[in-house]
Amino acid sequence: MIGLRPDPQQLVGQAWDLVVVGGGITGAGVALMAAQQGLRVLLLEKQDYAWGTSSRSSKMVHGGLRYLAQGDVRLTRESLQERERLLRELPDLVHRHTYLFPVRKGSFPGRLGLSVALMGYDFLAGIRDHRWISARALRQRAPLLKLKQLRGAMSYTDAVTDDSRLVLRILHHAAAAGATVVNYSAVQRIERAAQHFQLHIQDQVNGANYQVSSQKVINATGAWVDQLSNSSPRVRPLRGSHIFLPAELLPVTDSYTLPHPDDGRPVFVFPWHGVTCVGTTDHDHTDDPQQEAYAHEHEVRYLLTLVRHAFPSVQLDRSDVISTMAGVRPVISSGKGLKPSQERRDHAVWESGGVVSVSGGKLTTFRIIALDALKAAGLIDERQYRQLRKQPRMLANAVTVPAGLESPAGAVSAEHLTATLLRWLVAQEQPVHLDDLLLRRTRIGNLTADGGRGWVRTNQALLQQVLAWDEERFSAESNRYDQILKLYYN
Ligand SMILES: Cc1cc2nc3c(=O)[nH]c(=O)nc-3n(C[C@H](O)[C@H](O)[C@H](O)COP(=O)(O)OP(=O)(O)OC[C@H]3O[C@@H](n4cnc5c(N)ncnc54)[C@H](O)[C@@H]3O)c2cc1C
């Protein structure tokens, strides 16, 4: 298990084979695959685990129909195989889920085009799950959907997860395989010495500076990769935002792919942990990269416009939005000045000055991305790479998390965050701040109308006792949390 946050001084002087920089899904995957090879691995995360893009995705573990539409059969097949693997190996966390693609008179793609695409999609995954739903059946299933010219819908399955819990779960497995993982540890500089690398780190909890040395370094810092890569910039940061709406106002049981009335872009409307989520947008992210990303008001308006258009009887306005969430896609730039949605979404691995950098890709394909990075770093050879790609099981060690923590009805609601669960989270998952607990260990902050502030007030004594916070620290944490919600999740 991840366990308590180690004292950084314990890390100094140890002989690390590999330091992984970045505690999103990519870094977690690299740490897992490397530790399972018997390497001595240290993972360092500047903020909290999954603080970056990996807690802000559309929560889909998917092949990506758009990749197939773009003719990228290899990427689609790879993603679908990984989807099936995650469904098998993490059944409590990754769930098969129905997606509906409504078809209207004259809409593109029509029923035939979708049938052909989904036949190929299912074939690549080795399943047969797609089918046509008549307009009548669709009206019963989705009574709020706009009826005009509705012909029916293509139904198919993909999978859905809780992305930040997925990162934590992979980190638990990495730790069980021997990796050491530390959050709030910013790598400021990487120096190459004769036989090893020297990493200059600042502990973000107490401000202390220290150094560790390692044989190899993999820079898995997502949208921030260019800051440590030693090479010319590769990433085009693209922001994608979501809004969370009360399920009472917009109840959905399936996920819908709906064309936006302004530009035809597909937008998802899906049920998640008891609320309805709508997203995403796709914009060049030009805000300060050191600031947490937030959904700009024009993005919120854009998503509400889609809802009003697709579900005309639903009366919604800005005040109904429970919360927003924005993430920055680390898209490898083509350098051709394409529109954001035309840029390819696959990952890249490159080396410069001995540092291997990896960025781009998807949540779904983290295992393949990790193997590519390990091969580029010379930590596995071609033969091992081929074997590992085909290995039947990814997760070698058993890891037990409290019942319900990762299920959709679990600890995401305030009443499920009991004293016992809180103690477990503090002992096993290194929450340092209140926002770690309420935005990434659980989702109370995203999913409750008050962002969990009421729960915090009611449970002040418990929080202070379990986290050993005095009055002053508790008050500082509450203020910090209020600010974060107001500025980045409102
Ligand atoms: C809106 C949106 C929707 C998406 N939807 C999906 C989806 O449905 N399905 C899917 O498969 N994929 C999806 N993706 C893609 C997926 O979320 C990302 O590809 C993936 O999360 C990237 O993970 P990462 O670990 O590379 O980056 P991140 O999760 O950003 O992790 C990088 C980490 O590095 C840390 N870091 C930065 N600098 C330093 C430093 N100096 N020292 C230490 N640590 C540092 C950061 O704090 C961060 O936590 C989506 C992306 C977006 C933006």
The ligand as an ORCA input file, in Angstrom:
! r2SCAN-3c Opt
* xyz 0 1
  C     -10.909     17.017    -20.353
  C     -10.160     15.731    -20.541
  C     -10.863     14.566    -20.712
  C     -10.175     13.362    -20.873
  N     -10.903     12.217    -20.939
  C     -10.275     11.041    -21.034
  C     -11.029      9.852    -20.981
  O     -12.257      9.875    -20.822
  N     -10.366      8.675    -21.090
  C      -9.016      8.624    -21.236
  O      -8.489      7.509    -21.365
  N      -8.252      9.741    -21.244
  C      -8.858     10.944    -21.123
  N      -8.136     12.104    -21.093
  C      -6.672     12.021    -21.187
  C      -6.071     11.667    -19.837
  O      -6.770     12.255    -18.778
  C      -4.617     12.129    -19.785
  O      -3.950     11.682    -20.929
  C      -3.885     11.580    -18.573
  O      -4.609     11.839    -17.388
  C      -2.490     12.203    -18.475
  O      -1.863     11.653    -17.345
  P      -0.379     12.077    -16.963
  O       0.002     11.268    -15.796
  O       0.487     12.004    -18.161
  O      -0.495     13.619    -16.584
  P      -1.024     14.260    -15.215
  O      -2.181     13.519    -14.672
  O      -1.205     15.704    -15.451
  O       0.179     14.022    -14.213
  C       1.372     14.759    -14.273
  C       1.770     15.064    -12.843
  O       3.099     15.601    -12.828
  C       3.167     16.488    -11.725
  N       4.332     17.366    -11.881
  C       4.473     18.404    -12.735
  N       5.695     18.965    -12.582
  C       6.320     18.264    -11.608
  C       7.600     18.372    -10.997
  N       8.456     19.319    -11.362
  N       7.939     17.509    -10.007
  C       7.068     16.523     -9.615
  N       5.845     16.384    -10.183
  C       5.469     17.234    -11.164
  C       1.836     17.233    -11.789
  O       1.529     17.836    -10.541
  C       0.880     16.126    -12.193
  O       0.207     15.555    -11.079
  C      -8.775     13.330    -20.904
  C      -8.056     14.523    -20.737
  C      -8.750     15.713    -20.536
  C      -8.005     16.981    -20.296
*
